[in-house]
Every structure is written in C-alpha cells, then in structure tokens.
Amino acid sequence: MLTALEVFTTVVVGLMVGVEFSVAFVINPILGGLPGDNGLRGRIHGARMLGAVMPFWYIGSLVLSVVWAIAGWHHQGAGLVVVAAALLVLSVIMSLLLLVPINNRTKAWTTDSLPEDWREQMGRWDRFHYVRVGIIVGAFALLATALA
C-alpha cells in the first residue's frame, strides 16, 4: 500500500510540475508573442481556468506528501519526503501571499478595464511563478529520489 501511495504522490506532483513548468516556459511566452491583446486575453482566461484547479492540486500534493512522510516514517528516504513536503508548504504559502492576489485581480480584468500597471503585475506574477516552479521542481526531485 505504501508503494502505491509513493508512486501516486510522485505522479501527481510530477504532473503539477509539468503544468506549471509549461505555463512558465511555453504557454506564457506563446501568449506574449500573440498580436494585439490576444495574449492578454489568454492570460486572463488562464487565470480563471487554472485558478480554479491549481489550489486543489497544490493542497492535494501537499496532503499526499505529508501522508507519505507519516506512513513511511521508518522507511528509507523519509527525510527526503519531509523536505519535499516542506517545499510544497512553501509553494502554497508563496502562492497564497504573492501569486493568488495578482491572479484574482487578473481574473476580473477585461481588455476594456485594464489597470495602468497591468504589464508590471504580469511581470511580477511571472517572476514569482519562476521561483515557485523551482521550488516544486525541487520537491518533485526529492520525491522521485525517495521513491527510488
């Protein structure tokens, strides 16, 4: 049963990393290259869509990691899982304090009602997101190592 939990947790976190990595390094650069306000429209839609899904994915990944750490406490690699869970806690805190407020403002935007500093807000979100991606990549790497 523990092995199934380990594999499931690693896959869930790995998929989350893949989505967030692609947002940072594929989707947003593609949207940034679109003409006119099409890229901005895409980011607004993405804020709505992913903003509805990602909280469950982040919290679910954290809960799975904590359950793995507790269930596997006396097994090899438990320390790696604890550190991975701590990184996921950091990613959730960072999301709540830094990224979600920007995302919530973005969801309410229309191309007719943009704040003057919308580009700065998008740039700030991107910079925080790059850091968060690094954090969750680290968590995933630790979980994959603990699994091996």
C-alpha positions as a printed NumPy array, in Angstrom:
array([[  0.   ,   0.   ,   0.   ],
       [  2.859,   2.386,   0.824],
       [  4.411,   1.797,  -2.59 ],
       [  1.147,   2.739,  -4.299],
       [  0.972,   5.941,  -2.223],
       [  4.583,   6.775,  -3.095],
       [  4.048,   6.266,  -6.818],
       [  0.698,   8.083,  -6.863],
       [  2.113,  11.062,  -4.945],
       [  5.149,  11.292,  -7.225],
       [  2.959,  11.181, -10.34 ],
       [  0.531,  13.817,  -9.002],
       [  3.369,  16.17 ,  -8.05 ],
       [  5.186,  15.461, -11.314],
       [  2.123,  16.322, -13.376],
       [  1.664,  19.54 , -11.392],
       [  5.292,  20.443, -12.06 ],
       [  4.764,  19.75 , -15.759],
       [  1.741,  22.024, -15.949],
       [  3.413,  24.849, -14.031],
       [  6.656,  24.48 , -15.996],
       [  4.74 ,  24.655, -19.272],
       [  2.85 ,  27.762, -18.095],
       [  6.141,  29.476, -17.25 ],
       [  8.265,  28.441, -20.19 ],
       [  5.833,  27.553, -23.002],
       [  2.305,  28.946, -22.641],
       [  3.079,  32.453, -21.334],
       [  5.861,  33.047, -23.886],
       [  3.489,  31.918, -26.663],
       [  0.761,  34.227, -25.341],
       [  3.278,  37.057, -25.086],
       [  4.049,  36.722, -28.767],
       [  0.473,  36.975, -29.991],
       [ -0.611,  40.159, -31.726],
       [ -2.789,  42.797, -30.129],
       [ -4.48 ,  41.901, -26.884],
       [ -4.826,  38.198, -27.715],
       [ -2.056,  37.178, -25.326],
       [ -3.589,  39.189, -22.516],
       [ -6.98 ,  37.588, -23.198],
       [ -5.309,  34.184, -22.989],
       [ -3.683,  35.019, -19.668],
       [ -6.975,  36.272, -18.259],
       [ -8.692,  33.06 , -19.321],
       [ -5.806,  31.024, -17.923],
       [ -6.073,  32.843, -14.602],
       [ -9.731,  31.844, -14.417],
       [ -9.255,  28.256, -15.54 ],
       [ -6.072,  27.326, -13.711],
       [ -7.02 ,  29.477, -10.738],
       [ -9.969,  27.142, -10.19 ],
       [ -7.937,  23.914, -10.439],
       [ -4.485,  24.579,  -9.053],
       [ -5.437,  25.191,  -5.39 ],
       [ -6.773,  21.633,  -5.178],
       [ -3.695,  20.286,  -6.937],
       [ -1.26 ,  22.134,  -4.653],
       [ -3.096,  21.221,  -1.453],
       [ -3.663,  17.662,  -2.662],
       [  0.037,  17.256,  -3.459],
       [  0.952,  18.584,  -0.042],
       [ -1.519,  16.275,   1.748],
       [ -0.292,  13.246,  -0.202],
       [  3.323,  14.103,   0.668],
       [  2.504,  14.501,   4.357],
       [  0.636,  11.175,   4.379],
       [  3.627,   9.543,   2.671],
       [  6.01 ,  11.083,   5.219],
       [  3.905,   9.789,   8.117],
       [  3.215,   6.347,   6.633],
       [  6.825,   5.869,   5.586],
       [  8.454,   7.451,   8.617],
       [ 10.597,   4.392,   9.366],
       [ 11.471,   3.698,   5.75 ],
       [ 14.477,   4.834,   3.783],
       [ 14.001,   8.234,   2.15 ],
       [ 11.554,   9.576,   4.744],
       [ 13.746,  12.625,   5.318],
       [ 13.608,  13.46 ,   1.62 ],
       [  9.81 ,  13.258,   1.705],
       [  9.674,  15.559,   4.732],
       [ 11.85 ,  18.143,   2.955],
       [  9.718,  17.783,  -0.2  ],
       [  6.585,  18.367,   1.892],
       [  8.219,  21.44 ,   3.439],
       [  8.941,  22.778,  -0.052],
       [  5.321,  22.176,  -1.014],
       [  4.234,  24.085,   2.108],
       [  6.487,  26.923,   0.983],
       [  4.932,  26.826,  -2.501],
       [  1.42 ,  27.023,  -1.024],
       [  2.35 ,  29.922,   1.263],
       [  4.063,  31.701,  -1.614],
       [  1.016,  31.131,  -3.802],
       [ -1.399,  32.486,  -1.208],
       [  0.666,  35.536,  -0.327],
       [  2.161,  36.501,  -3.684],
       [  0.563,  34.862,  -6.72 ],
       [ -3.111,  34.406,  -5.824],
       [ -3.716,  38.122,  -5.134],
       [ -2.371,  39.02 ,  -8.578],
       [ -4.277,  36.137, -10.167],
       [ -7.521,  37.233,  -8.504],
       [ -7.122,  40.739,  -9.888],
       [ -6.292,  39.347, -13.33 ],
       [ -9.454,  37.218, -13.413],
       [-11.578,  40.348, -13.096],
       [ -9.883,  42.208, -15.938],
       [-11.351,  42.804, -19.338],
       [ -9.392,  44.312, -22.18 ],
       [-11.535,  47.434, -21.72 ],
       [-10.865,  47.785, -17.991],
       [ -7.156,  47.169, -17.541],
       [ -5.243,  48.853, -14.749],
       [ -2.408,  51.103, -15.872],
       [  0.175,  48.794, -14.312],
       [ -1.141,  45.547, -15.797],
       [  2.175,  44.776, -17.523],
       [  4.069,  45.232, -14.259],
       [  1.58 ,  42.964, -12.474],
       [  2.036,  40.271, -15.129],
       [  5.821,  40.614, -14.873],
       [  5.661,  40.33 , -11.074],
       [  3.431,  37.249, -11.346],
       [  5.85 ,  35.678, -13.831],
       [  8.876,  36.293, -11.59 ],
       [  7.137,  34.805,  -8.537],
       [  5.954,  31.905, -10.677],
       [  9.508,  31.113, -11.842],
       [ 10.593,  30.862,  -8.215],
       [  7.583,  28.697,  -7.354],
       [  8.345,  26.391, -10.286],
       [ 11.893,  25.985,  -8.967],
       [ 10.534,  25.11 ,  -5.535],
       [  8.097,  22.484,  -6.798],
       [ 10.705,  21.018,  -9.159],
       [ 12.888,  20.572,  -6.073],
       [ 10.031,  18.886,  -4.223],
       [  9.398,  16.566,  -7.16 ],
       [ 13.075,  15.665,  -7.441],
       [ 13.169,  14.801,  -3.727],
       [ 10.045,  12.639,  -4.011],
       [ 11.43 ,  10.854,  -7.08 ],
       [ 14.693,  10.239,  -5.239],
       [ 12.86 ,   8.924,  -2.16 ],
       [ 10.859,   6.627,  -4.42 ],
       [ 13.976,   5.106,  -6.   ]])
